[in-house]
Amino acid sequence: MALKYDVHTHVGIDTGFYLRGWWPYSATARDLLVQMDRHGIDRAVCFPFTLPSAFDVEAFTRDEVTLLPGRFPFDRENALLAKEIERLGHDRLLPFAMFDPSREIERQVEAIKPLIGKIAGLKTQSTVLRSPVKALLEHGRPLMELAAANNLPVLFHTSVNDPWAQVADCLAVAKANPNVRFNLAHSCRFHEPLLRECARTPNVWVDCSAHLAHCQLVRDGMSPVAPANERVAADYAHPTSALEAVHAIVGDKYMWGSDNPFMSWYDDRLKLMFTYEQEMVAVNRLPAPVRNSMLCDAPHAWLFGPQSPSPGTPGEDRGEGSRS
């Protein structure tokens, strides 16, 4: 039987979020495994929270993003996550190393290299870091070269309403690195023209993480999703219908991800409260072929290559048939 994947989850802690009064701000690997067991998920991609300890958390409470002296992004968190998973003795969790696309590139690369064999990919959330993803086309290129050299898939947070994680910029990076498999998260904020471009780009997949929250944002007329004239036509009052509408565009490269625990989000402006169970209900209502594609086939192709055999642990060979 094919394995079921959750391709988008967080494990760790974010002191900046906590001190700012934002929620959620923490989750353990054990917390994630409990959710997976409860809902029949075999494996999950996981990565640290978004504002690492290398940044000044007091400054973050004042809406500033500033590195601490002598530190570099994710200098501790990536290794700590790998160690946490090792201690649990689980190969069900596939850790991705988080990175900042524009700051201290060489130091980040050198810190990630010893984790090769323990990690399964790379991930960035450039909006919280206020770090432009398009820097990966310039001085951030060594991070993409590291991914290509080690057959590591890459996951991008996407946005349509900030300058750091624009879907169009994420696509530009993917096209410049055809030997790397990319996942553009959050259904590309339901931006129909860019989703169609993703479908045409051989090394790009798309995940639906935090799907219920994004459907709510559409219903509330909020800016984190594409404007109406560029948005996928769908019934956003019925999240399963919205999944079907995006799948009709992206096809067998559309994947399910929960964004656990960030299927909920509470900050100074938004209050979006959903659960893992509710996210699973939406995907489980899909027709069986679509559901199986999103939970099983598409994630396997992105993670290990479209022609690869069943995967082992992150350190094992990921298949000779990969597009990368």
N, C-alpha and C positions, 0 to 999 in steps of 0.2 A: 504494500500500500504506500502511496506517495506521502512524503512528509509534508506537514502543514507548517508554514512559516509566518511569523510576524517580523516584518523587515525593518521596523522602526520603533525602538524603545530606548529609554534612558535609565541608567543606574548610577547612583552617586548622590552628591549633595551640592547645593548652591547657596552658600551663605549670603551672597548678595541679594538673591531673591528673598530669602527669609527676612533679612534686616529691612528690606524695602516693603515688606508686607505682601509680597506676591506668593502665589500658590499654584502648583506644588513646588516644593523645594528639595525633596529627597525621595529616594527609593533604593532598596537593596536588591541584590541579585535574587535573594530568597523571595522577596515580595513578587518579583517578576515571575519566578518559577511557580509560585502559588497560582497566579492568574493563568499561566499557561496550562497547568494541570487541570484547573477548573474548566477550561474552555477548549481543551483538545488541541492545543498548539504544541507541535513537536520541537521546534527550534525557533529561536528569536535572535535577531541582530540587536545588539545593545551597545551603548556608548555613554561616556560621561555626560553630566549636566553641562549647561551651555556657558556659564561664566565661571572659569576655573579660579583656583586660589591664587594664581599668579597676578590677578587683578585686584586693585584696591577696592575692597567691598564698601568701605566708608564713602569713597568717592562715588561708587555706584548708587548709593542711596541718594546722592545729590544729582543723579542722572549724568554721571561722568564715567567714561571707560578708560582706565589708566593702568598700565602695567606697573607692578611694584619694582623697585630697583633690584637688579640682578636676577630677576625671574624672566621666564618666557612661557608662552601659553601651553597649558597642559603638561607642564614639566613634571607633575606628580600624578595626575589623575589617570592617564592612560595605563601606566604601570600598575597603579593601585587596582584598577578594574581587572586587568589580566590576573593579578594575584588573587583577588576575591573569587574569580571564577575557578582558578586552579584549586583554591582551598575547598570549594564546594565539590570538586571532582566531576563537574558536568561538562559534557561536550554539546549540550543542548543550547548553550548560549554562545553566540558568535560575536566576540568583542571587536568593535571598530575603534581605532585610535582617532580622537578628535584633533583637529588642527585649526589654526588661525591662518587664513590665506595671505595675510600681508605683513605680519610682524615676526621678527626673529626666525626667519625661514630656516637657515642653516642649523640653528640650535634645535628646532623642532625635528628636522630630518634626522639629525644625529641621535636624538632621544627615541625616535620611533624605530630606527634600525635594529636595536637589540630585541625589539618586540616582534620582529618578523618571525612567523611560525607560531606565535601565540595569538596574533590578531588576524581577523578575517577581512579587513578593509579599512577605509578611511572615511571620516565624516566631518563636515563643518556646518556650524550654525552661525553664519557671518552677520546676521542682523543684530543679535544681542551683543556681539563683539564690535559692531560698527567697523567691520573690516571688509572691504570690497572683494567679492569673489572673483572679479575680473583681474585682480592682482595675480591670479594663477596663470594669466597669459604673459606676465612680465616677470618680476623678481620672485614671484611665488612658484615658478615653474618647477623647481626641484621637488616639490611635493608631488606633482603629477608624474614626474619622472620616476620617483620612488614607487608610486602606484603601478606604473607600467612595468617597471623592472621586476616587480614581485607579484604580478597578476592580482593586485588588490582592487576590488570594486570600490567605487567612491559614491558617497551619498551627499547630496546638497539639499539643505533647507532652501526653500524658494520664497520669493515675495513679488508682489506687484505694486507695493506702496512704500518702498524704501530704496535707497540707492545702493545697498550693500549686497542684496541677494536676488536681484532681478532675474526672473526666469530667462529672459533673453540673454543676460550675461552668463548664466549657468550653461545655457545651450552653446554659447560661443566657446566656452572652455571645453565642453564635451567634443565639439567639432574639431577643436585644435588638438585633441588627444584621442584619436580614433582607436588606439590600442588599449584604452581603458573603458571599462563598463561603468556607466553612470546611472544613478537613480535620482531623479528630480522629485522632491517630496511634495506632499500636500496637494496632490492632483494639479500641480502648477496653478493653484488658486482658481481652478476652473476656467483658465484663460484659453478659449477655444483655438484661436490661431496658433498659439504656441504649443498647445497639446498636439495639434496636427503636425507641427514641425518636429516635435518629439517622436511622433509615430514614424516620420520619414527618416529619422536619424538612427542608423543601425546600432550604435553603441549606447543608446539612451533608453532607460526604463522610467516608469513613473510610479510612485506609491500614493495611496489614498490616506495617509496618516492624519489622525484627528479629523476624520471625515464628518462626524456629527457636528463638531464645533464649526467647521467651515460651512456646512449647510445652514446652521443657525446664523452665521455671519451674513449669508446671502439673504435670509429672511429678514434680518434686522437692517439691511442696507448699509453694512459697514465696509470700510475701505480695504481691509486685508484680503478681500477677494476681488476678482476681476469685475470691472464695471459691466452693467447690463448689456451694453452693445458689443462686448467682447467675450461674454460669458457663455459657457455651454448651456444650451437650452435643455432644461430638465425640471422636474418637479422636486424642488428642494425641501418641500414639506414631507417628502417620502425619500429618505436617504438611500434606500436600495435602488430606487429609480434613478437617482443621481449617479450612483455607481455604474449602473447599466449604460447611462448616457456617455460617461467618460470612457468606459470600456469599448463602446461602439467606435470611438475615435482611436484609442491607443491600442486596442486589441490585446494580443498575447504578451504585451509588455507592461500591462497594468497590474500592480501588486497590492496586496493588503498589508497595512501596517497600523498598529494601534496608536503609536506615539506615547505609550504608557510611560509615566503617569500623566503626560501632557494632553491626553484626550480631554482633560479639564484644564481650564486656564482662568486665573483670577488675578487681575492687576488693578491699576488705578482707573482703568477705563472699561474693561471687559469682565464679564462673569459668565463663563461657559462651563457648565458642570455636567460631565458625562462619565460613563463607566466603561470598563473593558467589556462587560457583558452586553451593554447596549451597542458597542461597536461590532461585536460578534453577531448580534441579532441581525444587523443590517447586511453583513456579508453572507450570512447563512440563508437569507431569504432569496439570494440570487439563484437563477437557474444553475443546475449542477455543473454544466461545462464552464460557465463563467466563474463560478465559485472555485472550482478546482484549478482553473488557470491562475486566478489571483492568489490563492493560498499555497499552491504547490508548484506548478510548472513555471510561471513567470519568475518567482523568487529564485528557484533553482538555477534558471538560465542566467539571471543577473549575477548571482553570487559565484557560480562555478563555471559559467560558460555554457552556451546553448547546447553543445554536443557532449557535455561532460557526463561521466557516470555518477552514481549516487555518491554524495560527499562523505568524507570522514571528518576528523577534527580539523581546526583551522590550520594546523601545521602540515597536513597531508596534501598531496598533489590535488589541484583543483581541476584537472582534466586538460587534455591536449587539444580539445576542440573549441576552446574559448575564442571569442572574437578578439580578445586581447593577446 
